[in-house]
Amino acid sequence: MVQKKRKLKKHQPLRTCVGCRQVIAKVELMRLVRGQNGIAYDKTGKADGRGAYLHNKRSCWKKALKGSLAKALQTEMTEKDRNNLIQIMASLPEEENGG
C-alpha cells in the first residue's frame, strides 16, 4: 500500500504587539530590543537582548511609547531612546482611514 506524503506546514511563532495587543505571526511584526546601547530596532529579529514587538503602524508605536514598550522591555526609556524610536516611527508609512 502506498502512503501519501503530507506536506507539513511550518510552525509560525506568534507574538503580541505591545501597542494594540493583537497576537500575530512574528514575521509580520517589527522587533525592538533592549541592548547594551539602549533600545534599537532589530531588523534581523535575532539580536541579543530583551525584545518587544510592534506593528509597522504609527498608532501602535504611539501607544507603545506611552509606557507599554518600556514595561515590555523591563527598562526605563531614556530621552535618547525615545528620540530614536520617534525617528523610526516617523519613517513608517501613513495609515489609511485614520489608523
C-alpha positions in Angstrom: 0.0 0.0 0.0 1.3 3.4 -1.0 1.2 6.1 1.7 0.5 9.7 0.6 3.1 12.2 1.7 1.6 15.0 3.7 3.1 18.4 3.2 4.0 19.7 6.7 3.1 23.2 7.5 6.0 25.1 9.2 5.2 26.4 12.6 4.8 30.2 12.8 5.7 31.6 16.2 3.2 34.1 17.4 4.0 37.4 19.2 1.9 40.2 20.7 2.1 43.8 19.5 2.8 45.9 22.7 0.9 48.7 21.1 -2.5 47.2 20.2 -2.1 43.8 22.0 -3.0 41.9 18.8 -1.4 38.4 18.6 0.0 37.8 15.1 2.8 35.9 13.4 6.3 37.0 14.5 7.4 37.7 10.9 4.7 40.4 10.5 5.9 42.5 13.4 8.9 44.7 14.0 11.2 43.7 16.8 12.7 46.2 19.2 15.5 45.1 21.5 17.0 46.4 24.7 20.7 46.0 24.3 23.8 47.5 25.9 23.4 50.7 23.8 19.8 51.3 24.7 16.6 50.4 22.7 17.1 49.7 19.0 15.2 48.3 16.0 16.3 44.7 15.3 16.0 44.2 11.6 17.2 40.5 11.8 15.0 39.6 14.7 17.9 37.7 16.2 19.9 40.3 18.2 20.8 39.6 21.8 18.8 41.3 24.4 15.2 41.5 25.6 12.8 42.1 22.7 9.4 43.5 22.2 7.2 43.5 19.0 5.2 46.2 17.3 3.2 46.5 14.1 4.6 48.9 11.5 1.7 51.3 12.3 2.2 54.7 13.8 -0.9 54.2 16.0 0.7 51.1 17.7 4.0 53.0 18.1 2.3 56.0 19.7 0.5 53.7 22.2 3.7 51.8 23.0 5.7 54.9 23.6 3.3 55.9 26.3 4.7 53.2 28.5 3.9 49.7 27.4 7.1 49.4 25.4 9.3 50.3 28.4 7.3 47.8 30.5 7.7 45.0 28.0 11.4 45.7 27.7 11.7 45.9 31.5 13.6 49.2 31.4 13.4 52.9 31.8 13.3 54.7 28.4 15.9 57.4 28.1 15.3 60.6 26.1 17.9 59.3 23.6 15.9 56.0 23.2 12.6 57.9 22.8 14.1 60.2 20.2 15.5 57.3 18.2 12.1 55.5 18.3 10.2 58.6 17.3 12.5 58.9 14.2 11.8 55.3 13.3 8.0 55.9 13.8 8.2 58.9 11.5 9.7 56.8 8.8 6.7 54.4 8.9 4.0 54.8 6.2 0.9 56.8 6.9 -2.1 54.7 7.9 -5.2 54.5 5.7 -8.6 55.6 7.1 -7.0 57.4 10.0 -5.5 54.4 11.7 
